């Protein structure tokens, strides 16, 4: 079973995703985001860790294909931070958009091919607001939309979290 949980920043999506696996005796929590030297970011990470069960293993990596190679349920939080870290690691922000899109789709395909069991994916829904003023922001928005579509298509369920409420989406395009 795979579930994609999407929503805006501070919508409650991480808490909802965690609740989907709360009863499992062991969970691998994959944190694929960038490592930042920022007090606010550190506080956010600490709050996430504090509410997770002690039995959950935390793995911080940008290599989703490796992180997915386990038989325990997985929670990957979040694809937006993974995308940022992956583009940073490849120094790809200035690549042509179509080339970067192909590369990202390949990365997602590799990750999906590694799935062996239950996975809850968390992502941001970033295409519902203001058009970013800078190329990197527009590129990120477009790429994350592409990532979300590919992961969503592979999932059994997609949950949209808005203002702490969950809407289970049923229809694919």
C-alpha atoms as one frame of an Amber mdcrd trajectory, in Angstrom:
protein
   0.000   0.000   0.000   1.308   3.423  -0.958  -0.275   6.720   0.065   0.672
  10.227  -1.058  -0.194  12.936   1.471  -0.135  16.437   0.029  -1.091  19.886
   1.233   0.200  23.338   1.950   2.789  24.361   4.510   1.538  23.804   8.071
  -1.642  22.137   6.799  -1.222  19.109   9.074   0.027  16.770   6.353   3.004
  15.404   8.329   0.883  14.726  11.405  -1.705  12.955   9.221   0.984  10.893
   7.468   2.419   9.850  10.830  -1.049   8.808  12.023  -1.344   6.393   9.088
   1.608   4.392  10.449   1.224   5.050  14.194   0.220   1.444  15.004   3.153
  -0.176  13.190   5.808  -1.593  15.546   8.646  -0.296  13.373   8.772   2.483
  10.779  11.635   3.969   8.819  11.163   7.738   8.732  13.140   9.134   5.801
  14.050  12.806   6.058  15.452  13.671   2.617  15.796  17.422   3.057  18.784
  19.686   2.952  20.964  20.116   6.007  20.564  23.719   7.064  22.379  25.688
   9.738  19.230  27.497  10.796  17.683  27.686  14.277  14.099  27.750  12.975
  14.714  24.702  10.772  16.343  22.854  13.691  13.335  23.630  15.917  10.943
  22.320  13.256  12.926  19.078  12.942  13.040  18.674  16.736   9.253  19.084
  16.972   8.726  16.414  14.305  11.083  14.004  16.090   9.481  14.583  19.490
   6.034  13.486  18.333   7.208  10.282  16.625   7.373   6.976  18.515  10.799
   6.071  19.853  10.705   2.794  17.895  10.803   4.652  14.578  14.168   4.745
  12.820  15.127   8.094  11.291  17.233   8.088   8.123  18.491  11.344   6.670
  19.423  10.804   3.033  18.811  12.244  -0.412  19.067   8.798  -2.023  15.446
   7.659  -1.986  16.176   4.443  -3.868  18.525   3.303  -1.097  16.186   4.472
   1.691  13.304   2.534   0.147  15.159  -0.787   0.278  13.597  -2.112   3.451
  10.737  -4.357   4.444   9.501  -2.081   7.257   6.879   0.574   6.513   8.312
   3.881   5.323   7.331   7.480   5.804   9.128   9.898   3.484   8.753  13.516
   4.595   8.985  15.336   2.282   9.347  15.269  -1.484   9.688  19.053  -1.667
  12.752  19.049   0.564  14.089  15.999  -1.305  13.722  17.823  -4.625  15.560
  20.879  -3.311  18.402  18.755  -1.925  18.636  16.649  -5.103  18.844  19.686
  -7.374  21.389  21.307  -5.041  23.520  18.129  -4.957  23.525  17.932  -8.768
  24.170  21.694  -9.036  21.321  21.635 -11.547  19.385  24.856 -10.908  20.658
  26.341 -14.175  20.019  23.273 -16.330  17.494  23.687 -19.147  13.989  23.020
 -17.810  13.275  20.042 -20.082  16.606  18.395 -19.230  16.024  18.891 -15.511
  12.468  17.545 -15.808  13.759  14.393 -17.522  16.403  13.966 -14.803  13.854
  14.395 -11.984  11.418  11.945 -13.596  14.287   9.441 -13.867  15.137   9.938
 -10.165  11.499   9.358  -9.185  11.283   6.282 -11.423  14.376   4.821  -9.779
  12.893   5.455  -6.347   9.527   3.929  -7.252  11.236   0.838  -8.651  12.850
   0.307  -5.223   9.540   0.244  -3.307   9.052  -3.119  -1.607   6.301  -2.482
   0.882   4.155   0.094   2.589   5.137   3.711   1.902   3.573   6.985   2.959
   4.943   9.882   0.909   4.547  13.491   2.083   4.766  16.399  -0.318   3.847
  20.039  -0.640   1.140  21.301  -2.927   2.874  24.398  -4.320   0.987  25.161
  -7.513  -2.074  26.748  -5.931  -0.670  30.179  -5.145   1.352  33.044  -6.458
   3.552  32.555  -9.518   7.134  32.800  -8.226   9.059  35.870  -9.388  12.332
  33.997  -9.969  13.202  31.212 -12.406  14.322  28.864  -9.624  10.960  29.221
  -7.866   8.984  28.574 -11.045  11.243  25.644 -11.897  10.802  24.157  -8.411
   7.016  24.571  -8.559   6.804  22.898 -11.964   9.181  20.071 -11.055   7.438
  19.305  -7.779   4.109  19.209  -9.619   5.642  16.641 -11.979   7.069  14.620
  -9.076   3.700  14.681  -7.300   1.887  13.428 -10.401   4.314  10.527 -10.855
   4.220   9.483  -7.206   0.444   9.996  -7.043  -0.062   7.772 -10.089   1.888
   4.979  -8.375  -0.008   5.282  -5.091  -3.118   3.449  -3.994  -4.466   6.585
  -2.317  -3.844  10.337  -2.373  -4.840  12.439   0.637  -5.100  16.231   0.439
  -4.741  17.961   3.807  -6.150  21.478   4.128  -6.427  23.333   7.442  -5.993
  20.085   9.359  -8.758  18.311   7.427  -8.194  15.328   5.156  -9.797  14.848
   1.774  -9.213  11.460   0.138  -8.910  11.947  -3.608 -10.390   9.223  -5.776
 -10.222  10.260  -9.390  -7.059  10.323 -11.498  -6.699  12.279 -14.716
